[in-house]
Amino acid sequence: MTQPTHGDKPSKKEHVLEATERIEAPTGGPGRGPMGGGMVGQKAMDFGPSAKRMMRRMSPDKVPALFVVGITVASVALMSVGPRILGHATDLVFNGYIGRQFPAGTPESALPDAVQGQDVVPGAGVDFGAVGRTLLVVLAIYALASLLGWLAGYVLNGVVQRTVRRMRQDVEDKINRLPLGYFDRSPRGELLSRVTNDIDNVSTTLQQTMSQLLTSLMTVVAVLAMMLWISPLLALVALVSVPVSLLVTRAIMKRSQSQFVAQWRRTGKLNAHIEETFSGHSLVKVFGRQDAVQEEFDRQNAELYDVSFRAQFVSGLIMPSMMFIGNLNYVVVAVIGALRVASGSLTLGEVQAFVQYTRQFTQPLTTVASMVNLLQSGVASAERVFELLDADEEVSEVTSYDGAKGPVRGEVAFEHVSFSYTEQPLITDLSLVARPGQTVAIVGPTGAGKTTLVNLVMRFYEIDAGRITIDGTDITDLPRSVLRGRIGMVLQDTWLFEGTIRDNIAYGRPGATDEQVLEAARATYVDRFVHSLPDGYDTVVDEEGSNLSAGERQLVTIARAFLTDPALLILDEATSSVDTRTELLLQHAMAALRSDRTSFVIAHRLSTIRDADLILVMEDGAIVEQGTHTELLAADGAYARLYQAQFAATG
């Protein structure tokens, strides 16, 4: 295949679009043109399953992930021990200060009840050496914990980036396996938004939340264990805040998730509108639709603003709610802890450590709450990517093909072929045979099924009944790459990529030599205008080919087809963009190109197919007439009416 195609012309895609509107866009289907837009897949998945599916995509990096878990456990354990040791330092200072208030030798029974049973030595004072050693131990513990935390983040970042890279690769592979009908019903900007914006958002979410989430969950477990060790009663008081926090978070998340899904869908819709209007900017100007396009942009931009504001506002309520609950919990723990110190049940250092643990216990919950909006946004984007990955693919390739080609003669036969885009049949029980070397022209009114016919030969769509054979072999028995490798196609809509003219000509045959490229260029008259360009064949064209005229772009695509030397040639209004003189030159080039190979020529200008070996006249998906130009004019039927209508003004 020499050039990508986008299926039938817009008038024929109405069948697909109507079906899409009914099935996938209940509130308004995809639009087309400068005022269009549209979405694919309106139903949102659930947060939980989508998040789990995202985590499963990390399974190839299971070993690094387990390593991250291990060093995170070690880091969190060290961080959790720190406050307990600091509490011991506080006890050393407190006990030394209290001991200095009493003469040496004072019996323990003479000490206040709050310090009885503690390590208070009357007259001893503060042991600053022991305090210093304790603080050094704490410093070493915190330094090691921080180092392990940095290492965990570094390894986890690699896991996340490799996961996103695989996702991008899976999306790219999926796009290559999707049928043409998927792209017919998907606005280009919407598809680009899924492939770029949504995957970038998933990457950002994973990178910013995975490490913090893992650390926060480990911290909650470790801190809870330390709190139970110090005081089960205070731990029970602190735990009361957990179910309250979960209930508040769940209630807010339930309201905000749908808003994040809507936010990214609106983003895709706005991108589709922008891409449409930018690509059709000249038409917007010609028809004076700037104000209408601006109004549509303002409307969609306002809708995106509204859903984005609601999503961020609702999810933003989680953080202050968690802080409020955490502060209430802190006050209760401080009051009860003070009473326990006064009764002698706990030391001051233990209460200090417990208060720190309370902060450490609520901080991870608050951190998770603050990331909820980012998590919801990322999962909403992941849902949209998964919708693309779950889309129905082309019919599976054959697996038993042995690679044997043999001589390709180019005989194409349609045997009782039926096809429809929707439930409404388009082609019914069609049979025809194109002999090797014949030029078969297909004519008819718009929407008759002309382009559909050649798309079926290319297996861009699968037929509903019957079969199509090339040299007696059913095309479904050939891998698509082999089938399309035998076919050259030149479309009415030219497609060039950013690169040199030489590279664009050699696109369908990467191993072609410079001499072969030049031969194809000379045969198709590309050589006539290339030498007037600044760098000749090394002139770089952009993806729109804006530095070439429409006719020159078409000549390059014809040269591309010439270079591939295909067994079967498909020309879909290939000369419609060139001037009359160039068209005459191209007719000679096409005659040489079509020699000894079967050619299908779709034409609206009947003057270009007078010399065709066989002319097929199609109406409503059926062949109503066939024969040569002379025979069909003599029959005075549908072809004669088309011919007379086209040339009446010049007759």
Secondary structure as a PSIPRED ss2 file (coil, helix, strand):
# PSIPRED VFORMAT (PSIPRED V4.0)

   1 M C   1.000  0.000  0.000
   2 T C   1.000  0.000  0.000
   3 Q C   1.000  0.000  0.000
   4 P C   1.000  0.000  0.000
   5 T C   1.000  0.000  0.000
   6 H C   1.000  0.000  0.000
   7 G C   1.000  0.000  0.000
   8 D C   1.000  0.000  0.000
   9 K C   1.000  0.000  0.000
  10 P C   1.000  0.000  0.000
  11 S C   1.000  0.000  0.000
  12 K C   1.000  0.000  0.000
  13 K C   1.000  0.000  0.000
  14 E H   0.000  1.000  0.000
  15 H H   0.000  1.000  0.000
  16 V H   0.000  1.000  0.000
  17 L H   0.000  1.000  0.000
  18 E H   0.000  1.000  0.000
  19 A H   0.000  1.000  0.000
  20 T H   0.000  1.000  0.000
  21 E H   0.000  1.000  0.000
  22 R H   0.000  1.000  0.000
  23 I H   0.000  1.000  0.000
  24 E C   1.000  0.000  0.000
  25 A C   1.000  0.000  0.000
  26 P C   1.000  0.000  0.000
  27 T C   1.000  0.000  0.000
  28 G C   1.000  0.000  0.000
  29 G C   1.000  0.000  0.000
  30 P C   1.000  0.000  0.000
  31 G C   1.000  0.000  0.000
  32 R C   1.000  0.000  0.000
  33 G C   1.000  0.000  0.000
  34 P C   1.000  0.000  0.000
  35 M C   1.000  0.000  0.000
  36 G C   1.000  0.000  0.000
  37 G C   1.000  0.000  0.000
  38 G C   1.000  0.000  0.000
  39 M C   1.000  0.000  0.000
  40 V C   1.000  0.000  0.000
  41 G C   1.000  0.000  0.000
  42 Q C   1.000  0.000  0.000
  43 K C   1.000  0.000  0.000
  44 A C   1.000  0.000  0.000
  45 M C   1.000  0.000  0.000
  46 D C   1.000  0.000  0.000
  47 F H   0.000  1.000  0.000
  48 G H   0.000  1.000  0.000
  49 P H   0.000  1.000  0.000
  50 S H   0.000  1.000  0.000
  51 A H   0.000  1.000  0.000
  52 K H   0.000  1.000  0.000
  53 R H   0.000  1.000  0.000
  54 M H   0.000  1.000  0.000
  55 M H   0.000  1.000  0.000
  56 R H   0.000  1.000  0.000
  57 R C   1.000  0.000  0.000
  58 M C   1.000  0.000  0.000
  59 S H   0.000  1.000  0.000
  60 P H   0.000  1.000  0.000
  61 D H   0.000  1.000  0.000
  62 K H   0.000  1.000  0.000
  63 V H   0.000  1.000  0.000
  64 P H   0.000  1.000  0.000
  65 A H   0.000  1.000  0.000
  66 L H   0.000  1.000  0.000
  67 F H   0.000  1.000  0.000
  68 V H   0.000  1.000  0.000
  69 V H   0.000  1.000  0.000
  70 G H   0.000  1.000  0.000
  71 I H   0.000  1.000  0.000
  72 T H   0.000  1.000  0.000
  73 V H   0.000  1.000  0.000
  74 A H   0.000  1.000  0.000
  75 S H   0.000  1.000  0.000
  76 V H   0.000  1.000  0.000
  77 A H   0.000  1.000  0.000
  78 L H   0.000  1.000  0.000
  79 M H   0.000  1.000  0.000
  80 S H   0.000  1.000  0.000
  81 V H   0.000  1.000  0.000
  82 G H   0.000  1.000  0.000
  83 P H   0.000  1.000  0.000
  84 R H   0.000  1.000  0.000
  85 I H   0.000  1.000  0.000
  86 L H   0.000  1.000  0.000
  87 G H   0.000  1.000  0.000
  88 H H   0.000  1.000  0.000
  89 A H   0.000  1.000  0.000
  90 T H   0.000  1.000  0.000
  91 D H   0.000  1.000  0.000
  92 L H   0.000  1.000  0.000
  93 V H   0.000  1.000  0.000
  94 F H   0.000  1.000  0.000
  95 N H   0.000  1.000  0.000
  96 G H   0.000  1.000  0.000
  97 Y H   0.000  1.000  0.000
  98 I H   0.000  1.000  0.000
  99 G H   0.000  1.000  0.000
 100 R H   0.000  1.000  0.000
 101 Q C   1.000  0.000  0.000
 102 F C   1.000  0.000  0.000
 103 P C   1.000  0.000  0.000
 104 A C   1.000  0.000  0.000
 105 G C   1.000  0.000  0.000
 106 T C   1.000  0.000  0.000
 107 P C   1.000  0.000  0.000
 108 E H   0.000  1.000  0.000
 109 S H   0.000  1.000  0.000
 110 A H   0.000  1.000  0.000
 111 L C   1.000  0.000  0.000
 112 P C   1.000  0.000  0.000
 113 D C   1.000  0.000  0.000
 114 A C   1.000  0.000  0.000
 115 V C   1.000  0.000  0.000
 116 Q C   1.000  0.000  0.000
 117 G C   1.000  0.000  0.000
 118 Q C   1.000  0.000  0.000
 119 D C   1.000  0.000  0.000
 120 V C   1.000  0.000  0.000
 121 V C   1.000  0.000  0.000
 122 P C   1.000  0.000  0.000
 123 G C   1.000  0.000  0.000
 124 A C   1.000  0.000  0.000
 125 G C   1.000  0.000  0.000
 126 V C   1.000  0.000  0.000
 127 D C   1.000  0.000  0.000
 128 F H   0.000  1.000  0.000
 129 G H   0.000  1.000  0.000
 130 A H   0.000  1.000  0.000
 131 V H   0.000  1.000  0.000
 132 G H   0.000  1.000  0.000
 133 R H   0.000  1.000  0.000
 134 T H   0.000  1.000  0.000
 135 L H   0.000  1.000  0.000
 136 L H   0.000  1.000  0.000
 137 V H   0.000  1.000  0.000
 138 V H   0.000  1.000  0.000
 139 L H   0.000  1.000  0.000
 140 A H   0.000  1.000  0.000
 141 I H   0.000  1.000  0.000
 142 Y H   0.000  1.000  0.000
 143 A H   0.000  1.000  0.000
 144 L H   0.000  1.000  0.000
 145 A H   0.000  1.000  0.000
 146 S H   0.000  1.000  0.000
 147 L H   0.000  1.000  0.000
 148 L H   0.000  1.000  0.000
 149 G H   0.000  1.000  0.000
 150 W H   0.000  1.000  0.000
 151 L H   0.000  1.000  0.000
 152 A H   0.000  1.000  0.000
 153 G H   0.000  1.000  0.000
 154 Y H   0.000  1.000  0.000
 155 V H   0.000  1.000  0.000
 156 L H   0.000  1.000  0.000
 157 N H   0.000  1.000  0.000
 158 G H   0.000  1.000  0.000
 159 V H   0.000  1.000  0.000
 160 V H   0.000  1.000  0.000
 161 Q H   0.000  1.000  0.000
 162 R H   0.000  1.000  0.000
 163 T H   0.000  1.000  0.000
 164 V H   0.000  1.000  0.000
 165 R H   0.000  1.000  0.000
 166 R H   0.000  1.000  0.000
 167 M H   0.000  1.000  0.000
 168 R H   0.000  1.000  0.000
 169 Q H   0.000  1.000  0.000
 170 D H   0.000  1.000  0.000
 171 V H   0.000  1.000  0.000
 172 E H   0.000  1.000  0.000
 173 D H   0.000  1.000  0.000
 174 K H   0.000  1.000  0.000
 175 I H   0.000  1.000  0.000
 176 N H   0.000  1.000  0.000
 177 R H   0.000  1.000  0.000
 178 L C   1.000  0.000  0.000
 179 P C   1.000  0.000  0.000
 180 L H   0.000  1.000  0.000
 181 G H   0.000  1.000  0.000
 182 Y H   0.000  1.000  0.000
 183 F H   0.000  1.000  0.000
 184 D H   0.000  1.000  0.000
 185 R C   1.000  0.000  0.000
 186 S C   1.000  0.000  0.000
 187 P C   1.000  0.000  0.000
 188 R H   0.000  1.000  0.000
 189 G H   0.000  1.000  0.000
 190 E H   0.000  1.000  0.000
 191 L H   0.000  1.000  0.000
 192 L H   0.000  1.000  0.000
 193 S H   0.000  1.000  0.000
 194 R H   0.000  1.000  0.000
 195 V H   0.000  1.000  0.000
 196 T H   0.000  1.000  0.000
 197 N H   0.000  1.000  0.000
 198 D H   0.000  1.000  0.000
 199 I H   0.000  1.000  0.000
 200 D H   0.000  1.000  0.000
 201 N H   0.000  1.000  0.000
 202 V H   0.000  1.000  0.000
 203 S H   0.000  1.000  0.000
 204 T H   0.000  1.000  0.000
 205 T H   0.000  1.000  0.000
 206 L H   0.000  1.000  0.000
 207 Q H   0.000  1.000  0.000
 208 Q H   0.000  1.000  0.000
 209 T H   0.000  1.000  0.000
 210 M H   0.000  1.000  0.000
 211 S H   0.000  1.000  0.000
 212 Q H   0.000  1.000  0.000
 213 L H   0.000  1.000  0.000
 214 L H   0.000  1.000  0.000
 215 T H   0.000  1.000  0.000
 216 S H   0.000  1.000  0.000
 217 L H   0.000  1.000  0.000
 218 M H   0.000  1.000  0.000
 219 T H   0.000  1.000  0.000
 220 V H   0.000  1.000  0.000
 221 V H   0.000  1.000  0.000
 222 A H   0.000  1.000  0.000
 223 V H   0.000  1.000  0.000
 224 L H   0.000  1.000  0.000
 225 A H   0.000  1.000  0.000
 226 M H   0.000  1.000  0.000
 227 M H   0.000  1.000  0.000
 228 L H   0.000  1.000  0.000
 229 W H   0.000  1.000  0.000
 230 I H   0.000  1.000  0.000
 231 S C   1.000  0.000  0.000
 232 P H   0.000  1.000  0.000
 233 L H   0.000  1.000  0.000
 234 L H   0.000  1.000  0.000
 235 A H   0.000  1.000  0.000
 236 L H   0.000  1.000  0.000
 237 V H   0.000  1.000  0.000
 238 A H   0.000  1.000  0.000
 239 L H   0.000  1.000  0.000
 240 V C   1.000  0.000  0.000
 241 S H   0.000  1.000  0.000
 242 V H   0.000  1.000  0.000
 243 P H   0.000  1.000  0.000
 244 V H   0.000  1.000  0.000
 245 S H   0.000  1.000  0.000
 246 L H   0.000  1.000  0.000
 247 L H   0.000  1.000  0.000
 248 V H   0.000  1.000  0.000
 249 T H   0.000  1.000  0.000
 250 R H   0.000  1.000  0.000
 251 A H   0.000  1.000  0.000
 252 I H   0.000  1.000  0.000
 253 M H   0.000  1.000  0.000
 254 K H   0.000  1.000  0.000
 255 R H   0.000  1.000  0.000
 256 S H   0.000  1.000  0.000
 257 Q H   0.000  1.000  0.000
 258 S H   0.000  1.000  0.000
 259 Q H   0.000  1.000  0.000
 260 F H   0.000  1.000  0.000
 261 V H   0.000  1.000  0.000
 262 A H   0.000  1.000  0.000
 263 Q H   0.000  1.000  0.000
 264 W H   0.000  1.000  0.000
 265 R H   0.000  1.000  0.000
 266 R H   0.000  1.000  0.000
 267 T H   0.000  1.000  0.000
 268 G H   0.000  1.000  0.000
 269 K H   0.000  1.000  0.000
 270 L H   0.000  1.000  0.000
 271 N H   0.000  1.000  0.000
 272 A H   0.000  1.000  0.000
 273 H H   0.000  1.000  0.000
 274 I H   0.000  1.000  0.000
 275 E H   0.000  1.000  0.000
 276 E H   0.000  1.000  0.000
 277 T H   0.000  1.000  0.000
 278 F H   0.000  1.000  0.000
 279 S H   0.000  1.000  0.000
 280 G C   1.000  0.000  0.000
 281 H H   0.000  1.000  0.000
 282 S H   0.000  1.000  0.000
 283 L H   0.000  1.000  0.000
 284 V H   0.000  1.000  0.000
 285 K H   0.000  1.000  0.000
 286 V H   0.000  1.000  0.000
 287 F C   1.000  0.000  0.000
 288 G C   1.000  0.000  0.000
 289 R C   1.000  0.000  0.000
 290 Q H   0.000  1.000  0.000
 291 D H   0.000  1.000  0.000
 292 A H   0.000  1.000  0.000
 293 V H   0.000  1.000  0.000
 294 Q H   0.000  1.000  0.000
 295 E H   0.000  1.000  0.000
 296 E H   0.000  1.000  0.000
 297 F H   0.000  1.000  0.000
 298 D H   0.000  1.000  0.000
 299 R H   0.000  1.000  0.000
 300 Q H   0.000  1.000  0.000
 301 N H   0.000  1.000  0.000
 302 A H   0.000  1.000  0.000
 303 E H   0.000  1.000  0.000
 304 L H   0.000  1.000  0.000
 305 Y H   0.000  1.000  0.000
 306 D H   0.000  1.000  0.000
 307 V H   0.000  1.000  0.000
 308 S H   0.000  1.000  0.000
 309 F H   0.000  1.000  0.000
 310 R H   0.000  1.000  0.000
 311 A H   0.000  1.000  0.000
 312 Q H   0.000  1.000  0.000
 313 F H   0.000  1.000  0.000
 314 V H   0.000  1.000  0.000
 315 S H   0.000  1.000  0.000
 316 G H   0.000  1.000  0.000
 317 L C   1.000  0.000  0.000
 318 I H   0.000  1.000  0.000
 319 M H   0.000  1.000  0.000
 320 P H   0.000  1.000  0.000
 321 S H   0.000  1.000  0.000
 322 M H   0.000  1.000  0.000
 323 M H   0.000  1.000  0.000
 324 F H   0.000  1.000  0.000
 325 I H   0.000  1.000  0.000
 326 G H   0.000  1.000  0.000
 327 N H   0.000  1.000  0.000
 328 L H   0.000  1.000  0.000
 329 N H   0.000  1.000  0.000
 330 Y H   0.000  1.000  0.000
 331 V H   0.000  1.000  0.000
 332 V H   0.000  1.000  0.000
 333 V H   0.000  1.000  0.000
 334 A H   0.000  1.000  0.000
 335 V H   0.000  1.000  0.000
 336 I H   0.000  1.000  0.000
 337 G H   0.000  1.000  0.000
 338 A H   0.000  1.000  0.000
 339 L H   0.000  1.000  0.000
 340 R H   0.000  1.000  0.000
 341 V H   0.000  1.000  0.000
 342 A H   0.000  1.000  0.000
 343 S C   1.000  0.000  0.000
 344 G C   1.000  0.000  0.000
 345 S C   1.000  0.000  0.000
 346 L C   1.000  0.000  0.000
 347 T C   1.000  0.000  0.000
 348 L H   0.000  1.000  0.000
 349 G H   0.000  1.000  0.000
 350 E H   0.000  1.000  0.000
 351 V H   0.000  1.000  0.000
 352 Q H   0.000  1.000  0.000
 353 A H   0.000  1.000  0.000
 354 F H   0.000  1.000  0.000
 355 V H   0.000  1.000  0.000
 356 Q H   0.000  1.000  0.000
 357 Y H   0.000  1.000  0.000
 358 T H   0.000  1.000  0.000
 359 R H   0.000  1.000  0.000
 360 Q H   0.000  1.000  0.000
 361 F H   0.000  1.000  0.000
 362 T H   0.000  1.000  0.000
 363 Q H   0.000  1.000  0.000
 364 P H   0.000  1.000  0.000
 365 L H   0.000  1.000  0.000
 366 T H   0.000  1.000  0.000
 367 T H   0.000  1.000  0.000
 368 V H   0.000  1.000  0.000
 369 A H   0.000  1.000  0.000
 370 S H   0.000  1.000  0.000
 371 M C   1.000  0.000  0.000
 372 V H   0.000  1.000  0.000
 373 N H   0.000  1.000  0.000
 374 L H   0.000  1.000  0.000
 375 L H   0.000  1.000  0.000
 376 Q H   0.000  1.000  0.000
 377 S H   0.000  1.000  0.000
 378 G H   0.000  1.000  0.000
 379 V H   0.000  1.000  0.000
 380 A H   0.000  1.000  0.000
 381 S H   0.000  1.000  0.000
 382 A H   0.000  1.000  0.000
 383 E H   0.000  1.000  0.000
 384 R H   0.000  1.000  0.000
 385 V H   0.000  1.000  0.000
 386 F H   0.000  1.000  0.000
 387 E H   0.000  1.000  0.000
 388 L H   0.000  1.000  0.000
 389 L H   0.000  1.000  0.000
 390 D C   1.000  0.000  0.000
 391 A C   1.000  0.000  0.000
 392 D C   1.000  0.000  0.000
 393 E C   1.000  0.000  0.000
 394 E C   1.000  0.000  0.000
 395 V C   1.000  0.000  0.000
 396 S C   1.000  0.000  0.000
 397 E C   1.000  0.000  0.000
 398 V C   1.000  0.000  0.000
 399 T C   1.000  0.000  0.000
 400 S C   1.000  0.000  0.000
 401 Y C   1.000  0.000  0.000
 402 D C   1.000  0.000  0.000
 403 G C   1.000  0.000  0.000
 404 A C   1.000  0.000  0.000
 405 K C   1.000  0.000  0.000
 406 G C   1.000  0.000  0.000
 407 P C   1.000  0.000  0.000
 408 V C   1.000  0.000  0.000
 409 R C   1.000  0.000  0.000
 410 G C   1.000  0.000  0.000
 411 E C   1.000  0.000  0.000
 412 V E   0.000  0.000  1.000
 413 A E   0.000  0.000  1.000
 414 F E   0.000  0.000  1.000
 415 E E   0.000  0.000  1.000
 416 H E   0.000  0.000  1.000
 417 V E   0.000  0.000  1.000
 418 S E   0.000  0.000  1.000
 419 F E   0.000  0.000  1.000
 420 S C   1.000  0.000  0.000
 421 Y C   1.000  0.000  0.000
 422 T C   1.000  0.000  0.000
 423 E C   1.000  0.000  0.000
 424 Q C   1.000  0.000  0.000
 425 P C   1.000  0.000  0.000
 426 L C   1.000  0.000  0.000
 427 I E   0.000  0.000  1.000
 428 T E   0.000  0.000  1.000
 429 D E   0.000  0.000  1.000
 430 L E   0.000  0.000  1.000
 431 S E   0.000  0.000  1.000
 432 L E   0.000  0.000  1.000
 433 V E   0.000  0.000  1.000
 434 A E   0.000  0.000  1.000
 435 R C   1.000  0.000  0.000
 436 P C   1.000  0.000  0.000
 437 G C   1.000  0.000  0.000
 438 Q C   1.000  0.000  0.000
 439 T E   0.000  0.000  1.000
 440 V E   0.000  0.000  1.000
 441 A E   0.000  0.000  1.000
 442 I E   0.000  0.000  1.000
 443 V E   0.000  0.000  1.000
 444 G C   1.000  0.000  0.000
 445 P C   1.000  0.000  0.000
 446 T C   1.000  0.000  0.000
 447 G C   1.000  0.000  0.000
 448 A C   1.000  0.000  0.000
 449 G C   1.000  0.000  0.000
 450 K H   0.000  1.000  0.000
 451 T H   0.000  1.000  0.000
 452 T H   0.000  1.000  0.000
 453 L H   0.000  1.000  0.000
 454 V H   0.000  1.000  0.000
 455 N H   0.000  1.000  0.000
 456 L H   0.000  1.000  0.000
 457 V H   0.000  1.000  0.000
 458 M C   1.000  0.000  0.000
 459 R C   1.000  0.000  0.000
 460 F C   1.000  0.000  0.000
 461 Y C   1.000  0.000  0.000
 462 E C   1.000  0.000  0.000
 463 I C   1.000  0.000  0.000
 464 D C   1.000  0.000  0.000
 465 A E   0.000  0.000  1.000
 466 G E   0.000  0.000  1.000
 467 R E   0.000  0.000  1.000
 468 I E   0.000  0.000  1.000
 469 T E   0.000  0.000  1.000
 470 I E   0.000  0.000  1.000
 471 D C   1.000  0.000  0.000
 472 G C   1.000  0.000  0.000
 473 T E   0.000  0.000  1.000
 474 D E   0.000  0.000  1.000
 475 I H   0.000  1.000  0.000
 476 T H   0.000  1.000  0.000
 477 D H   0.000  1.000  0.000
 478 L C   1.000  0.000  0.000
 479 P C   1.000  0.000  0.000
 480 R H   0.000  1.000  0.000
 481 S H   0.000  1.000  0.000
 482 V H   0.000  1.000  0.000
 483 L H   0.000  1.000  0.000
 484 R H   0.000  1.000  0.000
 485 G H   0.000  1.000  0.000
 486 R C   1.000  0.000  0.000
 487 I E   0.000  0.000  1.000
 488 G E   0.000  0.000  1.000
 489 M E   0.000  0.000  1.000
 490 V E   0.000  0.000  1.000
 491 L C   1.000  0.000  0.000
 492 Q C   1.000  0.000  0.000
 493 D C   1.000  0.000  0.000
 494 T C   1.000  0.000  0.000
 495 W C   1.000  0.000  0.000
 496 L C   1.000  0.000  0.000
 497 F C   1.000  0.000  0.000
 498 E C   1.000  0.000  0.000
 499 G E   0.000  0.000  1.000
 500 T E   0.000  0.000  1.000
 501 I H   0.000  1.000  0.000
 502 R H   0.000  1.000  0.000
 503 D H   0.000  1.000  0.000
 504 N H   0.000  1.000  0.000
 505 I H   0.000  1.000  0.000
 506 A H   0.000  1.000  0.000
 507 Y H   0.000  1.000  0.000
 508 G H   0.000  1.000  0.000
 509 R C   1.000  0.000  0.000
 510 P C   1.000  0.000  0.000
 511 G C   1.000  0.000  0.000
 512 A C   1.000  0.000  0.000
 513 T C   1.000  0.000  0.000
 514 D H   0.000  1.000  0.000
 515 E H   0.000  1.000  0.000
 516 Q H   0.000  1.000  0.000
 517 V H   0.000  1.000  0.000
 518 L H   0.000  1.000  0.000
 519 E H   0.000  1.000  0.000
 520 A H   0.000  1.000  0.000
 521 A H   0.000  1.000  0.000
 522 R H   0.000  1.000  0.000
 523 A H   0.000  1.000  0.000
 524 T C   1.000  0.000  0.000
 525 Y C   1.000  0.000  0.000
 526 V C   1.000  0.000  0.000
 527 D H   0.000  1.000  0.000
 528 R H   0.000  1.000  0.000
 529 F H   0.000  1.000  0.000
 530 V H   0.000  1.000  0.000
 531 H C   1.000  0.000  0.000
 532 S C   1.000  0.000  0.000
 533 L C   1.000  0.000  0.000
 534 P C   1.000  0.000  0.000
 535 D C   1.000  0.000  0.000
 536 G H   0.000  1.000  0.000
 537 Y H   0.000  1.000  0.000
 538 D H   0.000  1.000  0.000
 539 T C   1.000  0.000  0.000
 540 V E   0.000  0.000  1.000
 541 V E   0.000  0.000  1.000
 542 D C   1.000  0.000  0.000
 543 E C   1.000  0.000  0.000
 544 E C   1.000  0.000  0.000
 545 G C   1.000  0.000  0.000
 546 S C   1.000  0.000  0.000
 547 N C   1.000  0.000  0.000
 548 L C   1.000  0.000  0.000
 549 S C   1.000  0.000  0.000
 550 A H   0.000  1.000  0.000
 551 G H   0.000  1.000  0.000
 552 E H   0.000  1.000  0.000
 553 R H   0.000  1.000  0.000
 554 Q H   0.000  1.000  0.000
 555 L H   0.000  1.000  0.000
 556 V H   0.000  1.000  0.000
 557 T H   0.000  1.000  0.000
 558 I H   0.000  1.000  0.000
 559 A H   0.000  1.000  0.000
 560 R H   0.000  1.000  0.000
 561 A H   0.000  1.000  0.000
 562 F H   0.000  1.000  0.000
 563 L H   0.000  1.000  0.000
 564 T H   0.000  1.000  0.000
 565 D C   1.000  0.000  0.000
 566 P C   1.000  0.000  0.000
 567 A C   1.000  0.000  0.000
 568 L E   0.000  0.000  1.000
 569 L E   0.000  0.000  1.000
 570 I E   0.000  0.000  1.000
 571 L E   0.000  0.000  1.000
 572 D E   0.000  0.000  1.000
 573 E C   1.000  0.000  0.000
 574 A C   1.000  0.000  0.000
 575 T C   1.000  0.000  0.000
 576 S C   1.000  0.000  0.000
 577 S C   1.000  0.000  0.000
 578 V C   1.000  0.000  0.000
 579 D C   1.000  0.000  0.000
 580 T H   0.000  1.000  0.000
 581 R H   0.000  1.000  0.000
 582 T H   0.000  1.000  0.000
 583 E H   0.000  1.000  0.000
 584 L H   0.000  1.000  0.000
 585 L H   0.000  1.000  0.000
 586 L H   0.000  1.000  0.000
 587 Q H   0.000  1.000  0.000
 588 H H   0.000  1.000  0.000
 589 A H   0.000  1.000  0.000
 590 M H   0.000  1.000  0.000
 591 A H   0.000  1.000  0.000
 592 A H   0.000  1.000  0.000
 593 L H   0.000  1.000  0.000
 594 R H   0.000  1.000  0.000
 595 S C   1.000  0.000  0.000
 596 D C   1.000  0.000  0.000
 597 R C   1.000  0.000  0.000
 598 T E   0.000  0.000  1.000
 599 S E   0.000  0.000  1.000
 600 F E   0.000  0.000  1.000
 601 V E   0.000  0.000  1.000
 602 I E   0.000  0.000  1.000
 603 A C   1.000  0.000  0.000
 604 H C   1.000  0.000  0.000
 605 R C   1.000  0.000  0.000
 606 L H   0.000  1.000  0.000
 607 S H   0.000  1.000  0.000
 608 T H   0.000  1.000  0.000
 609 I H   0.000  1.000  0.000
 610 R C   1.000  0.000  0.000
 611 D C   1.000  0.000  0.000
 612 A C   1.000  0.000  0.000
 613 D C   1.000  0.000  0.000
 614 L E   0.000  0.000  1.000
 615 I E   0.000  0.000  1.000
 616 L E   0.000  0.000  1.000
 617 V E   0.000  0.000  1.000
 618 M E   0.000  0.000  1.000
 619 E E   0.000  0.000  1.000
 620 D C   1.000  0.000  0.000
 621 G C   1.000  0.000  0.000
 622 A E   0.000  0.000  1.000
 623 I E   0.000  0.000  1.000
 624 V E   0.000  0.000  1.000
 625 E E   0.000  0.000  1.000
 626 Q E   0.000  0.000  1.000
 627 G E   0.000  0.000  1.000
 628 T C   1.000  0.000  0.000
 629 H H   0.000  1.000  0.000
 630 T H   0.000  1.000  0.000
 631 E H   0.000  1.000  0.000
 632 L H   0.000  1.000  0.000
 633 L H   0.000  1.000  0.000
 634 A H   0.000  1.000  0.000
 635 A H   0.000  1.000  0.000
 636 D C   1.000  0.000  0.000
 637 G C   1.000  0.000  0.000
 638 A H   0.000  1.000  0.000
 639 Y H   0.000  1.000  0.000
 640 A H   0.000  1.000  0.000
 641 R H   0.000  1.000  0.000
 642 L H   0.000  1.000  0.000
 643 Y H   0.000  1.000  0.000
 644 Q H   0.000  1.000  0.000
 645 A H   0.000  1.000  0.000
 646 Q H   0.000  1.000  0.000
 647 F H   0.000  1.000  0.000
 648 A H   0.000  1.000  0.000
 649 A H   0.000  1.000  0.000
 650 T H   0.000  1.000  0.000
 651 G C   1.000  0.000  0.000
